[in-house]
Amino acid sequence: MYDYLIVGSGLFGAIFAHEAMKKGKTCLVLEKRDHIGGNIYTEEVEGIQVHRYGAHIFHTSNKEVWDYIQQFAEFNRYTNSPIARYKDELYNLPFNMNTFSKMWGIATPAEAKARIEEQVKEAGITEPKNLEEQALSLVGRDIYEKLVKGYTEKQWGRRATELPSFIIKRLPVRLTYDNNYFNDKYQGIPVGGYTQIIEKMLEGADVRLNTDFLSNKESFSAMAHKIVYTGMIDAYYDYSLGELEYRSLRFEDEILDTDNYQGNAVVNYTEYEVPYTRIIEHKHFEYGTQPKTVITREYPQVWHHGDEPYYPMNDEKNNTLYKKYRELADKEENVIFGGRLGMYQYFDMHNIVAEALKCAKQYL
């Protein structure tokens, strides 16, 4: 009999297990995949730490969160500065003076501001009814059509005119020559990848890989006093109230016999006609000098049963359904729901660390 059965070995589950074991609790961790770490899992290929489930850059302005994660690995000073490629044009992200200078041949913040205001005025939208209108009312036509439209439509699998306006509440426009995407106080990549962090967190726990908790829920549940569940909340209840929607991803990896393919860790492809949203060149996360390189193309796709769910579709319809599941979850005496899927909310890694620590504090 364990004190805690933890479903999922991603960041949330691993932190909870680590904090529980520090309090002398026993933990069994069940993981459906054949490895620990959830979506932050990294694997060494050709001497390069490959982010198997997309680019993961740790960033936060919360010192408590930064100090906590630093216990488990040394972090380098990597700063996320993605490039956007539209046809044969390359632009810096987030939208900043480098972007505007390249797009319009201007040099000063006043010129950039005037150009954006002129295009917003031309759009003439006062009450945006969809994502396209919202974006046009914020940044104007040039930025929207080259850097927002195609990428967003690929990511969500719907045309921008069919997406609700609240998805883009704001678009960051920086009138400085600064390509630092996150602008957080602390930022970096663990030297040697993320998997080592989860390994250290789970030291002392019993871990079973290739084990699907939901395939034998009653039997597994009887093995512990409490359950920490980080899977899909609707799946836990066997979709009894209906299915929540998710977006999935497909990753296509390639080892190339060159030391440098694209010169940047992340290049976004904003053209709708290009089927992938971005190419990741993993070695640049750690300033690699290996003779070969590994790239990953990232293809967004519709989620079907059996696929990995990556992004909750937090529109009004799905959030309403989630609230009904949340009401069921709140009545559970021995089950704690956590993580991106258990809480049906898009979290970055620093959010997950904060949520897991908060949860551990509450229940431990």
Secondary structure, DSSP 8 states (H G I E B T S, - for coil): -EEEEEE--SHHHHHHHHHHHHTT--EEEE-SSSSSSGGG-EEEETTEEEETTS---EEES-HHHHHHHHTS--B-------EEEETTEEEESSB-HHHHHHHH---SHHHHHHHHHHHHHHHT-SS--SHHHHHHHHH-HHHIIIIIHHHHHHHHTS-GGGS-GGG-S---B--SS---SS--SEEE-BTT-SHHHHHHHTTTSEEESS--GGGGHHHHHTTEEEEEE-S-HHHHTTTTT----EEEEEEEEEEESSS-SSSSSEEEE--TTSS-SEEEEGGGGGT---SSEEEEEEEEEE--TTS---EE--SHHHHHHHHHHHHHHHT-SSEEE-HHHHTTS---HHHHHHHHHHHHHHH-
